[in-house]
Amino acid sequence: MLRVVAVTYVLGLVALPVVTVVRYTFADGLVPVLDVLTSPDFVAAARLTLVVAGLATVLNTVFGVGIGILLARYEFPGRRLLNAVIDLPVSISPIVVGVALILVYGTSGWFGPALEQAGFQVIFAVPGMVLATVIVSLPLVVREVVPTLEEAGIEQEQAAQSLGAGAWARLRRITLPTIKWALAYGVVLSLARSLGEFGAVRVVSGSVAGQSQTLTLFVNDSYQEFGPDAQRAAFAAAFVLMLVAVLFIVVITALRPKEKR
């Protein structure tokens, strides 16, 4: 009975929405879907999504490894505070992250006027969207790297240092090989989170079709419009995002360490 309840719950929670999206996407055949996937607004949204998610993933990889090493290897004043701040984006709504970015980088924010005078726009532009995505997805990398570093210990790095290896040599030959699978797992999670981010990006982007509209914003804006064409566009874009999510599930499953029987 417990198995039946669990399977029924999972099917109702996951399988039913997936089947519904697929059914509505291909309700009128394959040609209308291809028309949506080749439309200028969809192509622009897909391109911007890849740019924002790619930049955010690169930044999360670099700073995630750096912050992970800092938290796992060093004791310093404010370490617990930094450790708590890393988890803050997971604990609050992404919309709050977007509002906070506007208060800091908006036209009336702390740094917004100075940046605009220098010709650099953050809010309602790609930099603001990248910042919002980085903030909400950074913990996914850090929380995969830190436990692996703590479990590995510092004996190998100390031995390498005693033999004359510099910091970069230790990072390249010891630290990175030690965390490679955890880092890969965290990067995949971060990329998946970046591609599907909605709340924070919605606040700081403006969601202008063809300019500052990602795929998640494209789905939302199309679904809110009237007419079968807009609904079809929303379901087609949602289907693409769903396929990407399935691909990431396969990758994460492949990267997950095999359990010992």
C-alpha positions as a printed NumPy array, in Angstrom:
array([[  0.   ,   0.   ,   0.   ],
       [  2.845,   2.38 ,   0.835],
       [  4.455,   1.715,  -2.55 ],
       [  1.171,   2.335,  -4.336],
       [  0.698,   5.632,  -2.51 ],
       [  4.271,   6.737,  -3.249],
       [  4.059,   5.835,  -6.95 ],
       [  0.66 ,   7.49 ,  -7.3  ],
       [  1.944,  10.637,  -5.63 ],
       [  4.988,  10.833,  -7.915],
       [  2.908,  10.183, -11.03 ],
       [  0.416,  12.864, -10.07 ],
       [  3.099,  15.358,  -9.139],
       [  5.53 ,  14.843, -12.019],
       [  4.243,  12.564, -14.758],
       [  0.808,  14.148, -15.183],
       [  2.111,  17.716, -15.772],
       [  4.774,  16.375, -18.162],
       [  2.203,  14.427, -20.177],
       [ -0.059,  17.486, -20.247],
       [  2.723,  19.698, -21.621],
       [  3.588,  17.139, -24.313],
       [ -0.055,  16.698, -25.3  ],
       [ -0.753,  20.416, -25.653],
       [  2.564,  21.01 , -27.426],
       [  1.851,  18.532, -30.226],
       [ -1.941,  18.89 , -30.255],
       [ -1.838,  20.472, -33.752],
       [  1.075,  18.452, -35.091],
       [  4.788,  19.025, -35.485],
       [  4.744,  21.891, -38.009],
       [  3.337,  24.561, -35.629],
       [  5.939,  23.56 , -33.037],
       [  8.737,  23.995, -35.57 ],
       [  7.297,  27.385, -36.509],
       [  7.528,  28.453, -32.865],
       [ 11.057,  27.116, -32.447],
       [ 12.223,  29.072, -35.5  ],
       [ 10.409,  32.32 , -34.654],
       [ 12.629,  35.379, -33.998],
       [ 11.366,  35.887, -30.43 ],
       [ 12.013,  32.265, -29.453],
       [ 15.474,  32.227, -31.043],
       [ 16.381,  35.488, -29.29 ],
       [ 15.091,  34.155, -25.955],
       [ 17.014,  30.893, -26.366],
       [ 20.202,  32.742, -27.289],
       [ 19.906,  35.095, -24.306],
       [ 19.175,  32.163, -21.993],
       [ 22.347,  30.404, -23.119],
       [ 24.405,  33.585, -22.673],
       [ 23.077,  34.333, -19.183],
       [ 23.258,  30.715, -18.004],
       [ 26.71 ,  30.212, -19.521],
       [ 28.204,  33.33 , -17.909],
       [ 26.554,  32.53 , -14.573],
       [ 27.878,  28.958, -14.646],
       [ 31.43 ,  30.098, -15.405],
       [ 31.33 ,  32.635, -12.566],
       [ 29.812,  30.091, -10.194],
       [ 32.505,  27.559, -11.073],
       [ 35.387,  29.973, -10.436],
       [ 34.03 ,  31.62 ,  -7.32 ],
       [ 32.369,  28.435,  -6.069],
       [ 35.73 ,  26.653,  -5.987],
       [ 37.407,  29.672,  -4.391],
       [ 34.76 ,  30.074,  -1.702],
       [ 34.7  ,  26.318,  -1.099],
       [ 38.461,  26.232,  -0.516],
       [ 38.209,  29.278,   1.723],
       [ 35.49 ,  27.712,   3.89 ],
       [ 37.035,  24.23 ,   4.035],
       [ 40.708,  25.102,   4.477],
       [ 40.915,  28.327,   6.483],
       [ 39.729,  29.749,   9.779],
       [ 39.128,  33.504,   9.762],
       [ 36.858,  36.086,  11.425],
       [ 33.458,  36.074,   9.777],
       [ 33.73 ,  32.526,   8.455],
       [ 30.407,  31.469,   9.964],
       [ 28.743,  34.603,   8.624],
       [ 30.033,  33.891,   5.116],
       [ 28.89 ,  30.296,   5.436],
       [ 25.398,  31.493,   6.365],
       [ 25.267,  34.123,   3.606],
       [ 26.019,  31.442,   0.994],
       [ 22.768,  29.693,   1.911],
       [ 20.719,  32.901,   2.001],
       [ 19.598,  32.777,  -1.666],
       [ 18.19 ,  29.3  ,  -1.056],
       [ 16.217,  30.487,   1.96 ],
       [ 14.541,  33.525,   0.414],
       [ 12.38 ,  34.059,  -2.642],
       [ 14.271,  34.823,  -5.868],
       [ 12.042,  37.877,  -6.263],
       [ 13.673,  39.323,  -3.142],
       [ 17.055,  38.873,  -4.836],
       [ 15.824,  40.838,  -7.836],
       [ 14.446,  43.641,  -5.676],
       [ 17.719,  43.809,  -3.731],
       [ 19.669,  44.161,  -6.978],
       [ 17.424,  47.031,  -8.04 ],
       [ 18.009,  48.767,  -4.7  ],
       [ 21.758,  48.467,  -5.228],
       [ 22.195,  48.906,  -8.995],
       [ 18.973,  50.664, -10.025],
       [ 18.672,  54.285, -11.144],
       [ 18.146,  55.394,  -7.535],
       [ 20.315,  52.694,  -5.939],
       [ 23.706,  52.846,  -4.305],
       [ 25.829,  52.34 ,  -7.403],
       [ 23.289,  52.713, -10.205],
       [ 23.698,  56.447, -10.946],
       [ 27.5  ,  56.253, -11.015],
       [ 27.43 ,  53.212, -13.295],
       [ 24.942,  54.86 , -15.651],
       [ 27.102,  57.978, -15.862],
       [ 29.985,  55.715, -16.85 ],
       [ 27.803,  54.21 , -19.582],
       [ 27.303,  50.851, -17.87 ],
       [ 23.746,  49.652, -17.292],
       [ 23.088,  46.775, -14.915],
       [ 19.346,  46.689, -14.285],
       [ 17.152,  45.872, -17.315],
       [ 20.235,  44.608, -19.108],
       [ 22.28 ,  41.41 , -19.389],
       [ 24.64 ,  42.224, -16.444],
       [ 21.717,  42.426, -14.029],
       [ 20.273,  39.162, -15.322],
       [ 23.637,  37.447, -14.929],
       [ 24.055,  38.814, -11.391],
       [ 20.591,  37.616, -10.386],
       [ 21.257,  34.165, -11.821],
       [ 24.674,  33.917, -10.157],
       [ 23.253,  34.773,  -6.741],
       [ 20.51 ,  32.154,  -6.794],
       [ 22.689,  29.346,  -8.206],
       [ 26.06 ,  29.868,  -6.473],
       [ 25.161,  27.763,  -3.371],
       [ 24.684,  24.703,  -5.589],
       [ 28.391,  24.677,  -6.443],
       [ 29.715,  25.642,  -3.022],
       [ 27.643,  23.026,  -1.178],
       [ 28.999,  20.262,  -3.4  ],
       [ 32.64 ,  21.318,  -3.136],
       [ 32.944,  22.021,   0.608],
       [ 32.01 ,  18.532,   1.955],
       [ 34.385,  16.864,  -0.501],
       [ 37.263,  19.102,   0.544],
       [ 36.528,  18.539,   4.235],
       [ 36.412,  14.764,   3.747],
       [ 39.661,  14.721,   1.751],
       [ 41.593,  16.601,   4.448],
       [ 44.76 ,  18.617,   3.962],
       [ 47.449,  15.94 ,   4.299],
       [ 48.168,  15.659,   0.581],
       [ 48.348,  19.417,   0.138],
       [ 50.674,  19.755,   3.128],
       [ 52.914,  17.02 ,   1.717],
       [ 53.023,  18.752,  -1.665],
       [ 53.798,  22.077,  -0.008],
       [ 56.651,  20.509,   1.961],
       [ 58.09 ,  19.26 ,  -1.324],
       [ 58.078,  22.761,  -2.769],
       [ 54.817,  22.812,  -4.73 ],
       [ 53.32 ,  26.275,  -5.06 ],
       [ 49.688,  27.249,  -4.554],
       [ 48.756,  26.939,  -8.232],
       [ 50.511,  23.579,  -8.54 ],
       [ 48.663,  22.251,  -5.498],
       [ 45.363,  23.538,  -6.889],
       [ 45.922,  21.994, -10.306],
       [ 47.402,  18.652,  -9.257],
       [ 45.69 ,  17.923,  -5.938],
       [ 42.67 ,  20.085,  -5.157],
       [ 40.93 ,  20.041,  -8.537],
       [ 41.381,  16.281,  -9.107],
       [ 40.02 ,  15.701,  -5.598],
       [ 36.832,  17.689,  -6.192],
       [ 36.365,  17.021,  -9.91 ],
       [ 33.235,  14.876,  -9.584],
       [ 31.668,  17.029,  -6.889],
       [ 32.474,  20.116,  -8.952],
       [ 30.99 ,  18.557, -12.079],
       [ 27.837,  17.666, -10.148],
       [ 27.567,  21.187,  -8.733],
       [ 28.196,  22.784, -12.139],
       [ 25.425,  20.723, -13.743],
       [ 23.022,  21.678, -10.95 ],
       [ 24.043,  25.323, -11.261],
       [ 23.557,  25.295, -15.024],
       [ 20.137,  23.677, -14.685],
       [ 19.126,  26.254, -12.076],
       [ 20.41 ,  29.073, -14.272],
       [ 18.459,  27.919, -17.314],
       [ 15.233,  27.659, -15.33 ],
       [ 15.518,  30.822, -13.231],
       [ 12.43 ,  33.023, -13.386],
       [ 11.699,  35.198, -10.343],
       [ 14.937,  37.143,  -9.921],
       [ 15.466,  37.508, -13.679],
       [ 11.877,  38.685, -14.131],
       [ 12.424,  41.578, -11.747],
       [ 15.708,  42.857, -13.194],
       [ 15.197,  42.153, -16.915],
       [ 12.088,  44.038, -17.974],
       [ 11.163,  41.024, -20.179],
       [ 11.229,  42.823, -23.522],
       [ 10.642,  40.348, -26.35 ],
       [ 13.724,  39.9  , -28.488],
       [ 15.932,  41.925, -26.121],
       [ 15.746,  40.918, -22.441],
       [ 13.474,  37.887, -22.496],
       [ 14.79 ,  34.466, -21.495],
       [ 12.989,  31.214, -22.237],
       [ 11.232,  31.112, -18.877],
       [ 10.016,  34.67 , -19.404],
       [  9.004,  33.745, -22.949],
       [  6.844,  30.921, -21.584],
       [  5.206,  33.169, -18.998],
       [  4.541,  36.104, -21.326],
       [  3.239,  33.882, -24.134],
       [  0.934,  31.966, -21.822],
       [ -0.593,  35.21 , -20.509],
       [ -1.456,  36.393, -24.02 ],
       [ -4.731,  35.515, -25.723],
       [ -5.042,  33.316, -28.766],
       [ -4.022,  29.787, -29.782],
       [ -0.724,  30.905, -31.303],
       [  0.492,  32.397, -28.031],
       [ -0.571,  29.311, -26.088],
       [  1.183,  27.072, -28.585],
       [  4.369,  29.141, -28.268],
       [  4.245,  28.853, -24.472],
       [  3.851,  25.074, -24.533],
       [  6.544,  24.617, -27.191],
       [  9.072,  26.614, -25.151],
       [  8.041,  24.757, -21.991],
       [  8.588,  21.466, -23.827],
       [ 12.122,  22.533, -24.786],
       [ 12.909,  23.466, -21.181],
       [ 11.501,  20.133, -20.062],
       [ 13.763,  18.258, -22.476],
       [ 16.756,  20.164, -21.155],
       [ 15.729,  19.251, -17.594],
       [ 15.521,  15.568, -18.539],
       [ 18.992,  15.788, -20.091],
       [ 20.359,  17.275, -16.878],
       [ 18.715,  14.523, -14.835],
       [ 20.511,  11.95 , -16.979],
       [ 23.837,  13.769, -16.568],
       [ 23.409,  14.123, -12.804],
       [ 22.509,  10.442, -12.511],
       [ 25.657,   9.542, -14.43 ],
       [ 27.817,  11.768, -12.225],
       [ 26.329,  10.567,  -8.947],
       [ 28.64 ,   8.123,  -7.157],
       [ 27.434,   4.547,  -7.334],
       [ 26.147,   3.212,  -4.03 ],
       [ 27.896,   0.182,  -2.618],
       [ 25.691,  -2.862,  -2.223]])
